[in-house]
């Protein structure tokens, strides 16, 4: 079972929407979601994205 995850849920031009952020209950409060969101933003930046929206 994964500890934490997120994904790009939409992209328009140079804007990406980050959504589906999830962390398993027993691992919450340890910064895992922050790290996966940072990783998703870094990957998007490598693809030319310059702005992001977090969908909650």
N, CA, C and O atoms as a Maestro MAE file, in Angstrom:
{
 s_m_m2io_version
 :::
 2.0.0
}

f_m_ct {
 s_m_title
 :::
 protein
 m_atom[224] {
  # First column is atom index #
  i_m_mmod_type
  r_m_x_coord
  r_m_y_coord
  r_m_z_coord
  i_m_residue_number
  s_m_chain_name
  s_m_pdb_residue_name
  s_m_pdb_atom_name
  i_m_atomic_number
  :::
  1 25 0.847 -1.169 0.000 1 A "UNK " " N  " 7
  2 3 0.000 0.000 0.000 1 A "UNK " " CA " 6
  3 2 0.897 1.239 0.000 1 A "UNK " " C  " 6
  4 15 1.883 1.286 0.736 1 A "UNK " " O  " 8
  5 25 0.566 2.246 -0.820 2 A "UNK " " N  " 7
  6 3 1.362 3.472 -0.813 2 A "UNK " " CA " 6
  7 2 1.186 4.242 0.496 2 A "UNK " " C  " 6
  8 15 0.156 4.127 1.161 2 A "UNK " " O  " 8
  9 25 2.186 5.014 0.851 3 A "UNK " " N  " 7
  10 3 2.113 5.870 2.035 3 A "UNK " " CA " 6
  11 2 1.411 7.172 1.690 3 A "UNK " " C  " 6
  12 15 0.553 7.633 2.442 3 A "UNK " " O  " 8
  13 25 1.776 7.777 0.538 4 A "UNK " " N  " 7
  14 3 1.219 9.059 0.139 4 A "UNK " " CA " 6
  15 2 1.298 9.193 -1.372 4 A "UNK " " C  " 6
  16 15 2.191 8.626 -2.002 4 A "UNK " " O  " 8
  17 25 0.362 9.945 -1.960 5 A "UNK " " N  " 7
  18 3 0.368 10.148 -3.400 5 A "UNK " " CA " 6
  19 2 -0.364 11.419 -3.783 5 A "UNK " " C  " 6
  20 15 -1.136 11.970 -2.998 5 A "UNK " " O  " 8
  21 25 -0.112 11.876 -5.004 6 A "UNK " " N  " 7
  22 3 -0.873 12.965 -5.618 6 A "UNK " " CA " 6
  23 2 -0.674 12.858 -7.120 6 A "UNK " " C  " 6
  24 15 0.160 12.082 -7.586 6 A "UNK " " O  " 8
  25 25 -1.432 13.627 -7.872 7 A "UNK " " N  " 7
  26 3 -1.342 13.560 -9.320 7 A "UNK " " CA " 6
  27 2 -1.695 14.900 -9.939 7 A "UNK " " C  " 6
  28 15 -2.285 15.763 -9.289 7 A "UNK " " O  " 8
  29 25 -1.331 15.062 -11.189 8 A "UNK " " N  " 7
  30 3 -1.800 16.203 -11.978 8 A "UNK " " CA " 6
  31 2 -3.189 15.814 -12.466 8 A "UNK " " C  " 6
  32 15 -3.336 14.795 -13.141 8 A "UNK " " O  " 8
  33 25 -4.197 16.592 -12.145 9 A "UNK " " N  " 7
  34 3 -5.558 16.246 -12.575 9 A "UNK " " CA " 6
  35 2 -5.988 17.001 -13.812 9 A "UNK " " C  " 6
  36 15 -6.965 16.617 -14.454 9 A "UNK " " O  " 8
  37 25 -5.278 18.077 -14.169 10 A "UNK " " N  " 7
  38 3 -5.587 18.831 -15.382 10 A "UNK " " CA " 6
  39 2 -4.396 19.701 -15.733 10 A "UNK " " C  " 6
  40 15 -3.593 20.072 -14.876 10 A "UNK " " O  " 8
  41 25 -4.302 20.019 -17.030 11 A "UNK " " N  " 7
  42 3 -3.258 20.945 -17.485 11 A "UNK " " CA " 6
  43 2 -3.794 21.767 -18.638 11 A "UNK " " C  " 6
  44 15 -4.392 21.234 -19.573 11 A "UNK " " O  " 8
  45 25 -3.576 23.068 -18.565 12 A "UNK " " N  " 7
  46 3 -3.936 23.986 -19.637 12 A "UNK " " CA " 6
  47 2 -2.731 24.890 -19.849 12 A "UNK " " C  " 6
  48 15 -2.330 25.623 -18.945 12 A "UNK " " O  " 8
  49 25 -2.158 24.837 -21.041 13 A "UNK " " N  " 7
  50 3 -1.003 25.658 -21.380 13 A "UNK " " CA " 6
  51 2 0.096 25.462 -20.347 13 A "UNK " " C  " 6
  52 15 0.617 24.355 -20.210 13 A "UNK " " O  " 8
  53 25 0.459 26.516 -19.615 14 A "UNK " " N  " 7
  54 3 1.546 26.409 -18.640 14 A "UNK " " CA " 6
  55 2 1.040 26.329 -17.199 14 A "UNK " " C  " 6
  56 15 1.774 26.633 -16.258 14 A "UNK " " O  " 8
  57 25 -0.220 25.917 -17.036 15 A "UNK " " N  " 7
  58 3 -0.831 25.799 -15.706 15 A "UNK " " CA " 6
  59 2 -1.197 24.339 -15.457 15 A "UNK " " C  " 6
  60 15 -1.778 23.682 -16.322 15 A "UNK " " O  " 8
  61 25 -0.861 23.843 -14.290 16 A "UNK " " N  " 7
  62 3 -1.222 22.480 -13.922 16 A "UNK " " CA " 6
  63 2 -2.093 22.513 -12.664 16 A "UNK " " C  " 6
  64 15 -1.916 23.356 -11.785 16 A "UNK " " O  " 8
  65 25 -3.024 21.584 -12.606 17 A "UNK " " N  " 7
  66 3 -3.849 21.428 -11.410 17 A "UNK " " CA " 6
  67 2 -3.377 20.186 -10.676 17 A "UNK " " C  " 6
  68 15 -3.333 19.095 -11.246 17 A "UNK " " O  " 8
  69 25 -3.028 20.355 -9.419 18 A "UNK " " N  " 7
  70 3 -2.612 19.238 -8.570 18 A "UNK " " CA " 6
  71 2 -3.817 18.819 -7.744 18 A "UNK " " C  " 6
  72 15 -4.482 19.659 -7.137 18 A "UNK " " O  " 8
  73 25 -4.095 17.539 -7.721 19 A "UNK " " N  " 7
  74 3 -5.232 17.053 -6.953 19 A "UNK " " CA " 6
  75 2 -5.006 15.626 -6.503 19 A "UNK " " C  " 6
  76 15 -3.926 15.060 -6.679 19 A "UNK " " O  " 8
  77 25 -6.024 15.069 -5.932 20 A "UNK " " N  " 7
  78 3 -5.967 13.686 -5.444 20 A "UNK " " CA " 6
  79 2 -4.812 13.478 -4.470 20 A "UNK " " C  " 6
  80 15 -4.149 12.441 -4.504 20 A "UNK " " O  " 8
  81 25 -4.572 14.452 -3.609 21 A "UNK " " N  " 7
  82 3 -3.512 14.320 -2.610 21 A "UNK " " CA " 6
  83 2 -4.050 13.440 -1.485 21 A "UNK " " C  " 6
  84 15 -5.124 13.690 -0.937 21 A "UNK " " O  " 8
  85 25 -3.290 12.421 -1.160 22 A "UNK " " N  " 7
  86 3 -3.749 11.449 -0.170 22 A "UNK " " CA " 6
  87 2 -2.557 10.898 0.603 22 A "UNK " " C  " 6
  88 15 -1.490 10.667 0.034 22 A "UNK " " O  " 8
  89 25 -2.744 10.695 1.881 23 A "UNK " " N  " 7
  90 3 -1.763 10.017 2.737 23 A "UNK " " CA " 6
  91 2 -2.515 9.030 3.623 23 A "UNK " " C  " 6
  92 15 -3.561 9.351 4.187 23 A "UNK " " O  " 8
  93 25 -1.968 7.834 3.733 24 A "UNK " " N  " 7
  94 3 -2.569 6.818 4.595 24 A "UNK " " CA " 6
  95 2 -2.683 7.363 6.015 24 A "UNK " " C  " 6
  96 15 -1.790 8.060 6.498 24 A "UNK " " O  " 8
  97 25 -3.773 7.041 6.667 25 A "UNK " " N  " 7
  98 3 -4.085 7.590 7.984 25 A "UNK " " CA " 6
  99 2 -2.933 7.447 8.980 25 A "UNK " " C  " 6
  100 15 -2.607 8.401 9.686 25 A "UNK " " O  " 8
  101 25 -2.328 6.289 9.042 26 A "UNK " " N  " 7
  102 3 -1.272 6.072 10.042 26 A "UNK " " CA " 6
  103 2 0.001 6.854 9.763 26 A "UNK " " C  " 6
  104 15 0.855 6.949 10.645 26 A "UNK " " O  " 8
  105 25 0.165 7.426 8.550 27 A "UNK " " N  " 7
  106 3 1.365 8.173 8.178 27 A "UNK " " CA " 6
  107 2 1.133 9.680 8.107 27 A "UNK " " C  " 6
  108 15 2.055 10.420 7.765 27 A "UNK " " O  " 8
  109 25 -0.068 10.150 8.419 28 A "UNK " " N  " 7
  110 3 -0.374 11.576 8.328 28 A "UNK " " CA " 6
  111 2 0.378 12.377 9.387 28 A "UNK " " C  " 6
  112 15 0.729 11.869 10.452 28 A "UNK " " O  " 8
  113 25 0.614 13.661 9.054 29 A "UNK " " N  " 7
  114 3 1.292 14.562 9.978 29 A "UNK " " CA " 6
  115 2 2.807 14.447 9.978 29 A "UNK " " C  " 6
  116 15 3.472 14.994 10.858 29 A "UNK " " O  " 8
  117 25 3.356 13.744 9.003 30 A "UNK " " N  " 7
  118 3 4.807 13.538 8.939 30 A "UNK " " CA " 6
  119 2 5.443 14.204 7.721 30 A "UNK " " C  " 6
  120 15 6.639 14.039 7.479 30 A "UNK " " O  " 8
  121 25 4.648 14.961 6.948 31 A "UNK " " N  " 7
  122 3 5.196 15.693 5.804 31 A "UNK " " CA " 6
  123 2 5.237 14.935 4.493 31 A "UNK " " C  " 6
  124 15 5.790 15.435 3.514 31 A "UNK " " O  " 8
  125 25 4.661 13.730 4.447 32 A "UNK " " N  " 7
  126 3 4.704 12.958 3.207 32 A "UNK " " CA " 6
  127 2 3.914 13.622 2.080 32 A "UNK " " C  " 6
  128 15 4.389 13.655 0.945 32 A "UNK " " O  " 8
  129 25 2.739 14.144 2.358 33 A "UNK " " N  " 7
  130 3 1.941 14.808 1.317 33 A "UNK " " CA " 6
  131 2 2.684 16.027 0.784 33 A "UNK " " C  " 6
  132 15 2.685 16.275 -0.422 33 A "UNK " " O  " 8
  133 25 3.305 16.776 1.660 34 A "UNK " " N  " 7
  134 3 4.084 17.941 1.235 34 A "UNK " " CA " 6
  135 2 5.178 17.509 0.258 34 A "UNK " " C  " 6
  136 15 5.433 18.196 -0.731 34 A "UNK " " O  " 8
  137 25 5.814 16.389 0.528 35 A "UNK " " N  " 7
  138 3 6.896 15.899 -0.339 35 A "UNK " " CA " 6
  139 2 6.379 15.419 -1.687 35 A "UNK " " C  " 6
  140 15 6.999 15.697 -2.713 35 A "UNK " " O  " 8
  141 25 5.254 14.702 -1.709 36 A "UNK " " N  " 7
  142 3 4.754 14.233 -3.010 36 A "UNK " " CA " 6
  143 2 4.225 15.395 -3.844 36 A "UNK " " C  " 6
  144 15 4.357 15.376 -5.068 36 A "UNK " " O  " 8
  145 25 3.631 16.405 -3.214 37 A "UNK " " N  " 7
  146 3 3.186 17.587 -3.953 37 A "UNK " " CA " 6
  147 2 4.405 18.329 -4.509 37 A "UNK " " C  " 6
  148 15 4.393 18.762 -5.661 37 A "UNK " " O  " 8
  149 25 5.442 18.473 -3.707 38 A "UNK " " N  " 7
  150 3 6.669 19.119 -4.187 38 A "UNK " " CA " 6
  151 2 7.255 18.358 -5.370 38 A "UNK " " C  " 6
  152 15 7.725 18.969 -6.331 38 A "UNK " " O  " 8
  153 25 7.231 17.043 -5.307 39 A "UNK " " N  " 7
  154 3 7.731 16.228 -6.419 39 A "UNK " " CA " 6
  155 2 6.888 16.393 -7.669 39 A "UNK " " C  " 6
  156 15 7.424 16.470 -8.775 39 A "UNK " " O  " 8
  157 25 5.569 16.446 -7.505 40 A "UNK " " N  " 7
  158 3 4.676 16.643 -8.656 40 A "UNK " " CA " 6
  159 2 4.897 18.016 -9.276 40 A "UNK " " C  " 6
  160 15 4.886 18.156 -10.499 40 A "UNK " " O  " 8
  161 25 5.096 19.029 -8.436 41 A "UNK " " N  " 7
  162 3 5.361 20.376 -8.951 41 A "UNK " " CA " 6
  163 2 6.700 20.436 -9.666 41 A "UNK " " C  " 6
  164 15 6.825 21.103 -10.693 41 A "UNK " " O  " 8
  165 25 7.686 19.758 -9.143 42 A "UNK " " N  " 7
  166 3 8.993 19.719 -9.794 42 A "UNK " " CA " 6
  167 2 8.891 19.040 -11.164 42 A "UNK " " C  " 6
  168 15 9.451 19.530 -12.145 42 A "UNK " " O  " 8
  169 25 8.181 17.922 -11.226 43 A "UNK " " N  " 7
  170 3 8.003 17.225 -12.503 43 A "UNK " " CA " 6
  171 2 7.267 18.109 -13.509 43 A "UNK " " C  " 6
  172 15 7.628 18.143 -14.685 43 A "UNK " " O  " 8
  173 25 6.240 18.822 -13.054 44 A "UNK " " N  " 7
  174 3 5.493 19.718 -13.935 44 A "UNK " " CA " 6
  175 2 6.389 20.846 -14.433 44 A "UNK " " C  " 6
  176 15 6.322 21.223 -15.603 44 A "UNK " " O  " 8
  177 25 7.221 21.383 -13.555 45 A "UNK " " N  " 7
  178 3 8.142 22.450 -13.941 45 A "UNK " " CA " 6
  179 2 9.095 21.972 -15.036 45 A "UNK " " C  " 6
  180 15 9.415 22.724 -15.956 45 A "UNK " " O  " 8
  181 25 9.542 20.737 -14.935 46 A "UNK " " N  " 7
  182 3 10.426 20.162 -15.953 46 A "UNK " " CA " 6
  183 2 9.726 20.035 -17.304 46 A "UNK " " C  " 6
  184 15 10.382 19.952 -18.342 46 A "UNK " " O  " 8
  185 25 8.389 20.019 -17.289 47 A "UNK " " N  " 7
  186 3 7.588 19.929 -18.521 47 A "UNK " " CA " 6
  187 2 7.138 21.296 -19.016 47 A "UNK " " C  " 6
  188 15 6.322 21.377 -19.934 47 A "UNK " " O  " 8
  189 25 7.657 22.380 -18.423 48 A "UNK " " N  " 7
  190 3 7.346 23.712 -18.881 48 A "UNK " " CA " 6
  191 2 6.229 24.427 -18.158 48 A "UNK " " C  " 6
  192 15 5.827 25.512 -18.578 48 A "UNK " " O  " 8
  193 25 5.719 23.861 -17.095 49 A "UNK " " N  " 7
  194 3 4.652 24.483 -16.327 49 A "UNK " " CA " 6
  195 2 5.246 25.596 -15.454 49 A "UNK " " C  " 6
  196 15 6.293 25.410 -14.833 49 A "UNK " " O  " 8
  197 25 4.583 26.739 -15.411 50 A "UNK " " N  " 7
  198 3 5.073 27.841 -14.593 50 A "UNK " " CA " 6
  199 2 4.116 28.239 -13.476 50 A "UNK " " C  " 6
  200 15 4.479 29.016 -12.592 50 A "UNK " " O  " 8
  201 25 2.882 27.706 -13.513 51 A "UNK " " N  " 7
  202 3 1.905 28.012 -12.459 51 A "UNK " " CA " 6
  203 2 1.152 26.736 -12.099 51 A "UNK " " C  " 6
  204 15 1.017 25.818 -12.907 51 A "UNK " " O  " 8
  205 25 0.666 26.709 -10.856 52 A "UNK " " N  " 7
  206 3 -0.067 25.532 -10.395 52 A "UNK " " CA " 6
  207 2 -1.245 25.958 -9.528 52 A "UNK " " C  " 6
  208 15 -1.238 27.010 -8.888 52 A "UNK " " O  " 8
  209 25 -2.254 25.096 -9.536 53 A "UNK " " N  " 7
  210 3 -3.437 25.258 -8.699 53 A "UNK " " CA " 6
  211 2 -3.591 23.964 -7.917 53 A "UNK " " C  " 6
  212 15 -3.510 22.874 -8.483 53 A "UNK " " O  " 8
  213 25 -3.814 24.087 -6.613 54 A "UNK " " N  " 7
  214 3 -4.063 22.905 -5.786 54 A "UNK " " CA " 6
  215 2 -5.561 22.746 -5.640 54 A "UNK " " C  " 6
  216 15 -6.231 23.628 -5.103 54 A "UNK " " O  " 8
  217 25 -6.096 21.625 -6.114 55 A "UNK " " N  " 7
  218 3 -7.521 21.335 -6.020 55 A "UNK " " CA " 6
  219 2 -7.751 20.442 -4.820 55 A "UNK " " C  " 6
  220 15 -7.218 19.334 -4.743 55 A "UNK " " O  " 8
  221 25 -8.564 20.941 -3.867 56 A "UNK " " N  " 7
  222 3 -8.836 20.145 -2.670 56 A "UNK " " CA " 6
  223 2 -10.303 19.845 -2.556 56 A "UNK " " C  " 6
  224 15 -10.726 19.182 -1.608 56 A "UNK " " O  " 8
  :::
 }
 m_bond[223] {
  # First column is bond index #
  i_m_from
  i_m_to
  i_m_order
  :::
  1 1 2 1
  2 2 3 1
  3 3 4 2
  4 3 5 1
  5 5 6 1
  6 6 7 1
  7 7 8 2
  8 7 9 1
  9 9 10 1
  10 10 11 1
  11 11 12 2
  12 11 13 1
  13 13 14 1
  14 14 15 1
  15 15 16 2
  16 15 17 1
  17 17 18 1
  18 18 19 1
  19 19 20 2
  20 19 21 1
  21 21 22 1
  22 22 23 1
  23 23 24 2
  24 23 25 1
  25 25 26 1
  26 26 27 1
  27 27 28 2
  28 27 29 1
  29 29 30 1
  30 30 31 1
  31 31 32 2
  32 31 33 1
  33 33 34 1
  34 34 35 1
  35 35 36 2
  36 35 37 1
  37 37 38 1
  38 38 39 1
  39 39 40 2
  40 39 41 1
  41 41 42 1
  42 42 43 1
  43 43 44 2
  44 43 45 1
  45 45 46 1
  46 46 47 1
  47 47 48 2
  48 47 49 1
  49 49 50 1
  50 50 51 1
  51 51 52 2
  52 51 53 1
  53 53 54 1
  54 54 55 1
  55 55 56 2
  56 55 57 1
  57 57 58 1
  58 58 59 1
  59 59 60 2
  60 59 61 1
  61 61 62 1
  62 62 63 1
  63 63 64 2
  64 63 65 1
  65 65 66 1
  66 66 67 1
  67 67 68 2
  68 67 69 1
  69 69 70 1
  70 70 71 1
  71 71 72 2
  72 71 73 1
  73 73 74 1
  74 74 75 1
  75 75 76 2
  76 75 77 1
  77 77 78 1
  78 78 79 1
  79 79 80 2
  80 79 81 1
  81 81 82 1
  82 82 83 1
  83 83 84 2
  84 83 85 1
  85 85 86 1
  86 86 87 1
  87 87 88 2
  88 87 89 1
  89 89 90 1
  90 90 91 1
  91 91 92 2
  92 91 93 1
  93 93 94 1
  94 94 95 1
  95 95 96 2
  96 95 97 1
  97 97 98 1
  98 98 99 1
  99 99 100 2
  100 99 101 1
  101 101 102 1
  102 102 103 1
  103 103 104 2
  104 103 105 1
  105 105 106 1
  106 106 107 1
  107 107 108 2
  108 107 109 1
  109 109 110 1
  110 110 111 1
  111 111 112 2
  112 111 113 1
  113 113 114 1
  114 114 115 1
  115 115 116 2
  116 115 117 1
  117 117 118 1
  118 118 119 1
  119 119 120 2
  120 119 121 1
  121 121 122 1
  122 122 123 1
  123 123 124 2
  124 123 125 1
  125 125 126 1
  126 126 127 1
  127 127 128 2
  128 127 129 1
  129 129 130 1
  130 130 131 1
  131 131 132 2
  132 131 133 1
  133 133 134 1
  134 134 135 1
  135 135 136 2
  136 135 137 1
  137 137 138 1
  138 138 139 1
  139 139 140 2
  140 139 141 1
  141 141 142 1
  142 142 143 1
  143 143 144 2
  144 143 145 1
  145 145 146 1
  146 146 147 1
  147 147 148 2
  148 147 149 1
  149 149 150 1
  150 150 151 1
  151 151 152 2
  152 151 153 1
  153 153 154 1
  154 154 155 1
  155 155 156 2
  156 155 157 1
  157 157 158 1
  158 158 159 1
  159 159 160 2
  160 159 161 1
  161 161 162 1
  162 162 163 1
  163 163 164 2
  164 163 165 1
  165 165 166 1
  166 166 167 1
  167 167 168 2
  168 167 169 1
  169 169 170 1
  170 170 171 1
  171 171 172 2
  172 171 173 1
  173 173 174 1
  174 174 175 1
  175 175 176 2
  176 175 177 1
  177 177 178 1
  178 178 179 1
  179 179 180 2
  180 179 181 1
  181 181 182 1
  182 182 183 1
  183 183 184 2
  184 183 185 1
  185 185 186 1
  186 186 187 1
  187 187 188 2
  188 187 189 1
  189 189 190 1
  190 190 191 1
  191 191 192 2
  192 191 193 1
  193 193 194 1
  194 194 195 1
  195 195 196 2
  196 195 197 1
  197 197 198 1
  198 198 199 1
  199 199 200 2
  200 199 201 1
  201 201 202 1
  202 202 203 1
  203 203 204 2
  204 203 205 1
  205 205 206 1
  206 206 207 1
  207 207 208 2
  208 207 209 1
  209 209 210 1
  210 210 211 1
  211 211 212 2
  212 211 213 1
  213 213 214 1
  214 214 215 1
  215 215 216 2
  216 215 217 1
  217 217 218 1
  218 218 219 1
  219 219 220 2
  220 219 221 1
  221 221 222 1
  222 222 223 1
  223 223 224 2
  :::
 }
}
